[in-house]
Amino acid sequence: MKTFYQILGNTVLANVTNMTVWFALIFFIYLETLSVTATSIVSGIYLVMTASLGIWFGSLVDHNKKKNVMILSGVISLIIYIIGFIMYIILPAETWKNPTSVPLWIFNVLLLIGVIAGNIRSIAVPTLVTILIPEDDRAKANGLVGTAFGIAFLICSAISGILVGAGGMFYVLILGIAMMILSITHMWFLPIPEKEIVHLEHQPQKVDLRGTYAVVIAIPGLMALILFTTINNFLGGAFMGLMDAYGLSLVSVETWGLLFAVISCGFIVGGLYISKYGLGKNPLVAMFIANIIIWIISAVFTIQPSIILLSVGMFIYISVVPFIEAAEQTILQKVVPHERQGRVFGFAQSIEQSASPLTTFLIGPIAETFFIPFMTTGAGVGLIGSWFGTGMDRGIALVFTVTGIIGLILTIYAMNTKYYKLLSDRYMHGESVPSLPEVELA
């Protein structure tokens, strides 16, 4: 456990670094170019790269010592942040103000690669939980991983805007370089009891998407779980695209920024609860209960234009998210052979995160062409306007309510499918997966 706690501390350090660079880059681009399109493109590139590289990162984790790939992740980020810092100090200030500037986009993509390199670590950490933590305690350990993410999210939310305001990307990259050096140095000297690379004799030393897919299919209900999470992320993309707009319709930007930092403490609260009490005997039950809570909250927390209702609802929502993440990780850690866990975690990451970019890009135009007119001059004014309210902000609110209702129906349906029972039985009875050669020949 001492080693695990040190890994968590190192993960907080690395995540604060990468997330601060990511948040700051978005702020910096908008403040310099005043282009919403530019920030949207950067966000889209980030999400697409994250989704497309997950499987390859998972293969990298499986075929190498976990400690080595975590160090590699930090080294890649460090080198890129150094290059980005050199670009920032030698190029003229006018470079950053032109949204069509080629050096600006080289700078943007470089820093995005540095941030996304941190995803190697996010895949490696759950596999280390399998190595370091006894099976009965893994749910609690996964809760601590969620807490570590929450702490990093809170810190970067608080400091990224301050750093950009104080000196653009100068102080951001200085901090990023210094903290990444500290993270790499600490990890270098941290002993992790991983005696050898775990793989089967006939395991191909490559990405092996076909073999990974075969393992996923061989576990009844696992693909259904991944697809369920993917659809949830598809629906959740509505929050990414519209939450800031809705929050800013109720309070000032300063208040919203401070409020969101407080709300993000929900990640820590949820993670700490799991670390103490676990997820119960069957994490699938906890996952579905968490989804029911989230979608009920989504359906009602914007039903009236109240910042209090929004804040309480979002805090509960964010507090419940770690239960879903920890449940999926705990299930995969038990039902997937360890020699395949990196690739399956990477596969799940790629599939699940591919949904959010699509919704994020589409939800704005959908809201502007249907929901907002519906609640300003359309039929919605007469149908529900008397109690729901009217105007642009109520059109956005209606998106959240409809999304919550759809998510709730989907969750209840998924709970009653045969796939839920199959995966639940697999987890509870601990049935083994066929060996890799058997799976590939099946």
C-alpha positions, 0 to 999 in steps of 0.5 A: 500500500505504501508503494500504491500511495506513492504512485497516487501522489506521483499521479496527482503531480503529473495530472496537475501538470498536464491538466493545467497545461490543457486548461491554460492552453484553451484560456490562452487561445481564446484570450489571444485570438478571441476565436471560439472556433479556434478553441473548439478546434483545439478541443476537438483535436484533443478528444479525437487524439485521445480516442484514437490513441487509447488502443496503442497506449494500451498495447504499450502498457502491456508490452513494457514494465508499467514503471517504464511506460509511466516514466516514458509518458513523463519524458515525452511531456517534458520534452514537448513542454520544453520545445513549446516554451522555447517557441513561446519565448522566441516567437513574436507576440503577434504570432499568438493573436492570429487564429490562422497562424501556422506557428500557433497551430504547431504550438497548439498541437505540440502541447496537446501531444504533451498533454495526451502523453499523460493518458499512458499513465491513466491506462497504466495505473489501473493495471498497477492496482491489479498488481499491488492490491488484493482483489477484495480491496481493489474497489477501494483503491480505484476510489482513491484513484478517483480522489487523486483525479479530483484533487488534480482537477481542483488544483488545476482549475484554481491555478490555470487561469491565474497563471495565464492571466499573470503571464500567458503561457510563460509561467504555465510552461515553467511550472509544467517543466519543473513539476514534470521533472519532479514527477519523473525523478520521483518515479525513477527512484520508486521501487515497484514490485513488477518482476517481469512483463506479464504476457503469454508465450504466443502473445504478439508484440504489437497493437493486436487490435484483433486479439484484444477485440477477441478477448473483449467478445469472449467475456459475456457482457463486457462489450455491452458494458463498454457500449453502455458507457459509450452511449452515456458519454455520447449523452454526457457530451451535451454537458461539455458543450452547454454547461458553461453557457448555461452557468454564465446565463445565471452568474458572472464569469468570476462567480462561475469559475469559483463555483465550478472549482468548489463543485469539482470537489465532488470528485474528491468526496465520491472517491473518498467514500469509495476508498472507505466503503468500497462498491459492495459485492457487485460493482455492476449494481453500484454502477447502475445505481450511480447512473440512475442518480446521475440521469435523475439529477440531469433531468431536474437540476435545470428545471428552474433557472436557479444557481442553487439548484444547478450547484447542488445538482452538479455537485451530486452529479460529480460526486457520483461519477467516481462510482461509475469509473471505479466500478468499470475499472474493478470489473475489468481488473477481475474479468480480464486477464492481466496480460491483456488489461492494458489493451482492454483499458485502452480499447475501452478508453478509445471506444468510450471517449469517441462519443463525446467529441461528436456530441460536443460538436453537434449539441451547439447547432442543435440547441441553436436551431431547435431547443432555443427557438422552441423555448423563445418563440416556438411551441414550447412557450405555450406548452411548458413556458408557464412553469419551465420558463422561456428564453435562450437559457431555458432552451439550453436547460431543456436540452439537459432535461431531455438528455437526463430522461433519455439516459434514465430510460437507457439505464433502466433498459440496460439493467434488464438485459441478459448482458447485465446478468451475464457480466454480473455472473462472470464477475461474481463467480470469477470464471476465467477467460480462455487463453489467448490462443483459444480466443483467437482461434474461436 
